[in-house]
């Protein structure tokens, strides 16, 4: 019986952080909804990538009413 190769979730989140950074660089500030739609990835994965970038102080996260907006620093 074959076993599945282990998944490196930390690497996946790091890779997605790079993709998020590139999308923000190309499009400017985006709401969480816009960003998630542009990426076509699960919201949880996008949120983890945003957390990664926030921890590295690469993005700004602001609330505008009921909308959360993400932008590069």
Secondary structure, 3 states (H helix, E strand, C coil): CCCCCCCCHHHHHHHHHHHHHHHHHHHCCEEHHHHHHHHCCCHHHHHHHHHHHHHCCCEEEEEECCEEEEEEC
